[in-house]
């Protein structure tokens, strides 16, 4: 399922987006925006992972991850990468 999103930009930002679309060979501004959102989602997941690692290091002795734990981690990474 896809949803439409309308964004109003001041001229300066619209020109910037146009330049980025041309420079990076995006199909259009929508593809550029989707790439930015994917990158932000990936960054947020990396920050979450860093926080979890810090919490784990502060929590005491290590515990073994189960197969279900690994499956969940792989699924979250695939989703962040935009993989099906």
OpenMM code with the backbone's topology and positions (N, CA, C; nanometers):
from openmm import Vec3, app, unit

residues = "UNK UNK UNK UNK UNK UNK UNK UNK UNK UNK UNK UNK UNK UNK UNK UNK UNK UNK UNK UNK UNK UNK UNK UNK UNK UNK UNK UNK UNK UNK UNK UNK UNK UNK UNK UNK UNK UNK UNK UNK UNK UNK UNK UNK UNK UNK UNK UNK UNK UNK UNK UNK UNK UNK UNK UNK UNK UNK UNK UNK UNK UNK UNK UNK UNK UNK UNK UNK UNK UNK UNK UNK UNK UNK UNK UNK UNK UNK UNK UNK UNK UNK UNK UNK".split()
positions = [
    Vec3(0.0838, -0.1167, 0.0000),
    Vec3(0.0000, 0.0000, 0.0000),
    Vec3(0.0891, 0.1240, 0.0000),
    Vec3(0.0527, 0.2207, -0.0782),
    Vec3(0.1246, 0.3474, -0.0795),
    Vec3(0.0280, 0.4605, -0.0485),
    Vec3(0.0812, 0.5638, 0.0102),
    Vec3(0.0034, 0.6810, 0.0445),
    Vec3(0.0663, 0.8027, -0.0195),
    Vec3(-0.0156, 0.8964, -0.0611),
    Vec3(0.0341, 1.0205, -0.1187),
    Vec3(0.0618, 1.1200, -0.0071),
    Vec3(0.1642, 1.2006, -0.0260),
    Vec3(0.2013, 1.3026, 0.0706),
    Vec3(0.2329, 1.4293, -0.0082),
    Vec3(0.1695, 1.5363, 0.0262),
    Vec3(0.1964, 1.6646, -0.0384),
    Vec3(0.2803, 1.7482, 0.0558),
    Vec3(0.3897, 1.8028, 0.0035),
    Vec3(0.4803, 1.8832, 0.0842),
    Vec3(0.4990, 2.0179, 0.0158),
    Vec3(0.4797, 2.1238, 0.0900),
    Vec3(0.5053, 2.2586, 0.0388),
    Vec3(0.6441, 2.3016, 0.0835),
    Vec3(0.7225, 2.3493, -0.0128),
    Vec3(0.8587, 2.3928, 0.0174),
    Vec3(0.8782, 2.5367, -0.0270),
    Vec3(0.9546, 2.6133, 0.0500),
    Vec3(0.9924, 2.7456, 0.0005),
    Vec3(1.0816, 2.7279, -0.1230),
    Vec3(1.0891, 2.8313, -0.2049),
    Vec3(1.1653, 2.8233, -0.3301),
    Vec3(1.3066, 2.7718, -0.3102),
    Vec3(1.3748, 2.8193, -0.2062),
    Vec3(1.5137, 2.7795, -0.1826),
    Vec3(1.5252, 2.6283, -0.1622),
    Vec3(1.4367, 2.5709, -0.0824),
    Vec3(1.4418, 2.4260, -0.0594),
    Vec3(1.3992, 2.3489, -0.1838),
    Vec3(1.3021, 2.4007, -0.2558),
    Vec3(1.2584, 2.3353, -0.3789),
    Vec3(1.3726, 2.3292, -0.4806),
    Vec3(1.4474, 2.4376, -0.4909),
    Vec3(1.5629, 2.4395, -0.5814),
    Vec3(1.6702, 2.3413, -0.5351),
    Vec3(1.6913, 2.3352, -0.4038),
    Vec3(1.7893, 2.2411, -0.3494),
    Vec3(1.7491, 2.0975, -0.3825),
    Vec3(1.6224, 2.0649, -0.3597),
    Vec3(1.5738, 1.9300, -0.3895),
    Vec3(1.5921, 1.9004, -0.5382),
    Vec3(1.5585, 1.9946, -0.6229),
    Vec3(1.5759, 1.9749, -0.7667),
    Vec3(1.7207, 1.9456, -0.8036),
    Vec3(1.8126, 2.0197, -0.7424),
    Vec3(1.9557, 1.9956, -0.7692),
    Vec3(1.9968, 1.8563, -0.7232),
    Vec3(1.9521, 1.8180, -0.6026),
    Vec3(1.9887, 1.6856, -0.5504),
    Vec3(1.9330, 1.5743, -0.6389),
    Vec3(1.8109, 1.5910, -0.6855),
    Vec3(1.7501, 1.4908, -0.7730),
    Vec3(1.8363, 1.4746, -0.8980),
    Vec3(1.8775, 1.5869, -0.9572),
    Vec3(1.9615, 1.5799, -1.0787),
    Vec3(2.1006, 1.5247, -1.0476),
    Vec3(2.1650, 1.5752, -0.9421),
    Vec3(2.3023, 1.5351, -0.9095),
    Vec3(2.3130, 1.3879, -0.8723),
    Vec3(2.2142, 1.3384, -0.8011),
    Vec3(2.2200, 1.1997, -0.7534),
    Vec3(2.1398, 1.1041, -0.8405),
    Vec3(2.0839, 1.1552, -0.9495),
    Vec3(2.0097, 1.0742, -1.0479),
    Vec3(1.8885, 1.0029, -0.9869),
    Vec3(1.8186, 1.0732, -0.8991),
    Vec3(1.6909, 1.0198, -0.8506),
    Vec3(1.5894, 1.0351, -0.9618),
    Vec3(1.4908, 0.9495, -0.9632),
    Vec3(1.3862, 0.9577, -1.0658),
    Vec3(1.3054, 1.0864, -1.0503),
    Vec3(1.2810, 1.1263, -0.9266),
    Vec3(1.2020, 1.2463, -0.8997),
    Vec3(1.2174, 1.2843, -0.7529),
    Vec3(1.1513, 1.3920, -0.7143),
    Vec3(1.1618, 1.4398, -0.5759),
    Vec3(1.1063, 1.3375, -0.4773),
    Vec3(1.0051, 1.2632, -0.5180),
    Vec3(0.9490, 1.1608, -0.4301),
    Vec3(1.0507, 1.0536, -0.3966),
    Vec3(1.1272, 1.0115, -0.4969),
    Vec3(1.2300, 0.9091, -0.4713),
    Vec3(1.3395, 0.9642, -0.3800),
    Vec3(1.3727, 1.0897, -0.3984),
    Vec3(1.4703, 1.1549, -0.3108),
    Vec3(1.4187, 1.1568, -0.1672),
    Vec3(1.2944, 1.1946, -0.1487),
    Vec3(1.2351, 1.1982, -0.0153),
    Vec3(1.2306, 1.0589, 0.0469),
    Vec3(1.1936, 0.9576, -0.0318),
    Vec3(1.1922, 0.8204, 0.0198),
    Vec3(1.3321, 0.7768, 0.0646),
    Vec3(1.4349, 0.8156, -0.0122),
    Vec3(1.5723, 0.7814, 0.0251),
    Vec3(1.6110, 0.8497, 0.1567),
    Vec3(1.5702, 0.9752, 0.1738),
    Vec3(1.5989, 1.0453, 0.2988),
    Vec3(1.5301, 0.9783, 0.4166),
    Vec3(1.4065, 0.9377, 0.3968),
    Vec3(1.3316, 0.8720, 0.5045),
    Vec3(1.3952, 0.7382, 0.5386),
    Vec3(1.4347, 0.6615, 0.4368),
    Vec3(1.5011, 0.5330, 0.4637),
    Vec3(1.6302, 0.5539, 0.5423),
    Vec3(1.7084, 0.6549, 0.5025),
    Vec3(1.8349, 0.6828, 0.5718),
    Vec3(1.8086, 0.7237, 0.7162),
    Vec3(1.7048, 0.8035, 0.7383),
    Vec3(1.6711, 0.8451, 0.8740),
    Vec3(1.6252, 0.7265, 0.9570),
    Vec3(1.5461, 0.6389, 0.8954),
    Vec3(1.5001, 0.5185, 0.9664),
    Vec3(1.6190, 0.4307, 1.0038),
    Vec3(1.7139, 0.4164, 0.9114),
    Vec3(1.8341, 0.3370, 0.9372),
    Vec3(1.9155, 0.3999, 1.0507),
    Vec3(1.9298, 0.5340, 1.0484),
    Vec3(2.0035, 0.6038, 1.1536),
    Vec3(1.9357, 0.5847, 1.2893),
    Vec3(1.8032, 0.5930, 1.2911),
    Vec3(1.7302, 0.5741, 1.4171),
    Vec3(1.7508, 0.4335, 1.4713),
    Vec3(1.7512, 0.3351, 1.3832),
    Vec3(1.7732, 0.1972, 1.4270),
    Vec3(1.9160, 0.1796, 1.4794),
    Vec3(2.0123, 0.2426, 1.4130),
    Vec3(2.1502, 0.2343, 1.4602),
    Vec3(2.1648, 0.2989, 1.5976),
    Vec3(2.0970, 0.4128, 1.6187),
    Vec3(2.1007, 0.4768, 1.7501),
    Vec3(2.0372, 0.3866, 1.8557),
    Vec3(1.9263, 0.3237, 1.8194),
    Vec3(1.8606, 0.2316, 1.9119),
    Vec3(1.9542, 0.1158, 1.9459),
    Vec3(2.0202, 0.0627, 1.8457),
    Vec3(2.1127, -0.0479, 1.8677),
    Vec3(2.2273, -0.0050, 1.9585),
    Vec3(2.2801, 0.1157, 1.9372),
    Vec3(2.3860, 0.1662, 2.0254),
    Vec3(2.3387, 0.1749, 2.1699),
    Vec3(2.2171, 0.2276, 2.1894),
    Vec3(2.1624, 0.2378, 2.3259),
    Vec3(2.1465, 0.0994, 2.3882),
    Vec3(2.0985, 0.0037, 2.3088),
    Vec3(2.0805, -0.1315, 2.3601),
    Vec3(2.2140, -0.1960, 2.3960),
    Vec3(2.3145, -0.1734, 2.3146),
    Vec3(2.4473, -0.2281, 2.3444),
    Vec3(2.5008, -0.1663, 2.4728),
    Vec3(2.4855, -0.0348, 2.4866),
    Vec3(2.5306, 0.0308, 2.6091),
    Vec3(2.4573, -0.0244, 2.7307),
    Vec3(2.3257, -0.0413, 2.7184),
    Vec3(2.2480, -0.0992, 2.8280),
    Vec3(2.2965, -0.2401, 2.8599),
    Vec3(2.3223, -0.3177, 2.7552),
    Vec3(2.3674, -0.4554, 2.7756),
    Vec3(2.5026, -0.4591, 2.8459),
    Vec3(2.5922, -0.3716, 2.8046),
    Vec3(2.7243, -0.3686, 2.8671),
    Vec3(2.7156, -0.3277, 3.0134),
    Vec3(2.6184, -0.2425, 3.0443),
    Vec3(2.6010, -0.1962, 3.1821),
    Vec3(2.5178, -0.2918, 3.2668),
    Vec3(2.4582, -0.3935, 3.2052),
    Vec3(2.3612, -0.4774, 3.2769),
    Vec3(2.4227, -0.5957, 3.3513),
    Vec3(2.5481, -0.6228, 3.3292),
    Vec3(2.6096, -0.7346, 3.3987),
    Vec3(2.6610, -0.8393, 3.3026),
    Vec3(2.6733, -0.9633, 3.3510),
    Vec3(2.7289, -1.0700, 3.2675),
    Vec3(2.6436, -1.0943, 3.1426),
    Vec3(2.7078, -1.1368, 3.0346),
    Vec3(2.6349, -1.1597, 2.9089),
    Vec3(2.5395, -1.2783, 2.9184),
    Vec3(2.4348, -1.2720, 2.8348),
    Vec3(2.3399, -1.3825, 2.8223),
    Vec3(2.3381, -1.4268, 2.6766),
    Vec3(2.3135, -1.5536, 2.6540),
    Vec3(2.3098, -1.6076, 2.5187),
    Vec3(2.1804, -1.5687, 2.4497),
    Vec3(2.1911, -1.5227, 2.3223),
    Vec3(2.0721, -1.4916, 2.2429),
    Vec3(2.0130, -1.6201, 2.1866),
    Vec3(1.8819, -1.6260, 2.1828),
    Vec3(1.8132, -1.7418, 2.1260),
    Vec3(1.7994, -1.7235, 1.9751),
    Vec3(1.7607, -1.8304, 1.9074),
    Vec3(1.7341, -1.8206, 1.7632),
    Vec3(1.6251, -1.7184, 1.7353),
    Vec3(1.5247, -1.7115, 1.8218),
    Vec3(1.4162, -1.6140, 1.8047),
    Vec3(1.4699, -1.4716, 1.8165),
    Vec3(1.5633, -1.4482, 1.9089),
    Vec3(1.6246, -1.3158, 1.9236),
    Vec3(1.6955, -1.2753, 1.7945),
    Vec3(1.7738, -1.3677, 1.7388),
    Vec3(1.8472, -1.3385, 1.6159),
    Vec3(1.7517, -1.3139, 1.4993),
    Vec3(1.6458, -1.3918, 1.4918),
    Vec3(1.5469, -1.3745, 1.3858),
    Vec3(1.4855, -1.2354, 1.3926),
    Vec3(1.4515, -1.1912, 1.5114),
    Vec3(1.3942, -1.0580, 1.5299),
    Vec3(1.4935, -0.9497, 1.4885),
    Vec3(1.6182, -0.9631, 1.5299),
    Vec3(1.7201, -0.8643, 1.4930),
    Vec3(1.7396, -0.8575, 1.3419),
    Vec3(1.7446, -0.9723, 1.2770),
    Vec3(1.7616, -0.9751, 1.1314),
    Vec3(1.6422, -0.9120, 1.0615),
    Vec3(1.5211, -0.9406, 1.1104),
    Vec3(1.4010, -0.8830, 1.0493),
    Vec3(1.4027, -0.7307, 1.0623),
    Vec3(1.4391, -0.6790, 1.1796),
    Vec3(1.4444, -0.5346, 1.1996),
    Vec3(1.5481, -0.4691, 1.1091),
    Vec3(1.6622, -0.5341, 1.0921),
    Vec3(1.7640, -0.4804, 1.0021),
    Vec3(1.7159, -0.4811, 0.8576),
    Vec3(1.6518, -0.5898, 0.8162),
    Vec3(1.5979, -0.5963, 0.6800),
    Vec3(1.4957, -0.4866, 0.6566),
    Vec3(1.4089, -0.4626, 0.7543),
    Vec3(1.3082, -0.3576, 0.7419),
    Vec3(1.3742, -0.2202, 0.7314),
    Vec3(1.4793, -0.1983, 0.8093),
    Vec3(1.5489, -0.0697, 0.8059),
    Vec3(1.6177, -0.0481, 0.6724),
    Vec3(1.6630, -0.1556, 0.6115),
    Vec3(1.7271, -0.1461, 0.4802),
    Vec3(1.6263, -0.1359, 0.3677),
    Vec3(1.4988, -0.1576, 0.3987),
    Vec3(1.3964, -0.1528, 0.2965),
    Vec3(1.3820, -0.2838, 0.2223),
    Vec3(1.4389, -0.3914, 0.2774),
    Vec3(1.4261, -0.5228, 0.2150),
    Vec3(1.2881, -0.5789, 0.2452),
    Vec3(1.2341, -0.6586, 0.1527),
    Vec3(1.1001, -0.7171, 0.1752),
    Vec3(1.0974, -0.8174, 0.2875),
] * unit.nanometer
topology = app.Topology()
chain = topology.addChain("A")
for resn in residues:
    res = topology.addResidue(resn, chain)
    for name in ("N", "CA", "C"):
        topology.addAtom(name, app.Element.getBySymbol(name[0]), res)
